[in-house]
Amino acid sequence: MTNPDITLSPVKSSNVESVGFCSATNRLAVRFKAGGKTYIYADVEPSLHADLLAAPSIGKFVGSNVVGKFQHTVMQAPQKAAP
């Protein structure tokens, strides 16, 4: 689960599973396929979120314009129940 005010939507990407944005808090959530962790980036402008969604490669856009540029917190992937 991410923050309750951010809904994640699936995206077409080899690296990124889903993204979400909260315009009330300017937080961007990115869930990566590898490891299933969700990163919550603070102080992201809505225009950057729009550019991300329009990018030809979402993974490259995140790597070039988000990672290392904003403070973030990491949400661990949910644990799967044992059989």
C-alpha positions in Angstrom: 0.0 0.0 0.0 1.2 3.5 -0.8 0.0 6.6 0.9 -3.8 6.7 1.0 -4.0 9.9 -1.1 -2.1 8.5 -4.0 -3.7 6.1 -6.4 -1.3 4.2 -8.6 -2.1 3.4 -12.3 -0.3 0.8 -14.4 2.0 2.2 -17.1 3.7 0.6 -20.1 7.3 0.4 -19.2 9.9 -2.3 -18.8 11.1 -0.8 -15.5 8.1 1.0 -13.9 5.0 -0.9 -12.9 2.8 2.0 -12.0 2.7 5.7 -11.1 0.5 8.1 -9.2 0.3 11.7 -8.2 -1.3 13.7 -5.5 -1.9 17.3 -6.6 -2.8 18.4 -3.0 0.6 17.5 -1.7 2.7 17.4 -4.9 3.9 13.9 -4.3 4.7 11.5 -7.1 4.6 7.7 -6.4 6.6 5.4 -8.7 6.4 1.6 -8.2 9.3 -0.2 -9.9 9.0 -3.7 -11.2 12.3 -4.9 -9.8 11.8 -5.4 -6.1 8.3 -4.1 -6.1 9.2 -1.0 -4.0 7.3 2.2 -4.3 9.1 5.5 -4.1 7.3 8.6 -3.0 8.9 11.8 -4.3 8.2 15.1 -2.6 7.7 18.6 -4.1 7.1 17.4 -7.6 5.3 19.9 -9.9 2.2 18.7 -11.7 3.7 19.5 -15.0 6.5 17.0 -14.4 3.9 14.3 -13.8 2.2 15.2 -17.0 5.5 15.1 -18.9 6.2 11.7 -17.3 2.9 10.3 -18.6 3.6 11.7 -22.1 7.2 10.5 -22.3 8.0 7.9 -25.0 10.0 5.9 -22.3 8.6 6.3 -18.8 11.6 4.4 -17.3 14.1 6.7 -19.0 12.1 9.8 -18.0 12.0 8.7 -14.3 15.8 8.0 -14.4 16.7 11.3 -16.0 14.2 13.7 -14.3 13.1 12.2 -11.0 15.6 9.8 -9.4 18.2 11.8 -7.5 16.4 15.1 -8.0 13.7 14.9 -5.3 13.7 13.9 -1.7 11.9 10.5 -1.3 10.7 7.8 1.0 10.6 4.1 0.1 7.6 1.8 0.7 8.6 -1.9 0.8 6.8 -4.4 -1.4 4.0 -6.2 0.5 5.0 -9.6 1.8 3.3 -12.6 0.2 1.6 -15.0 2.5 3.2 -18.4 2.9 1.4 -21.3 1.3 
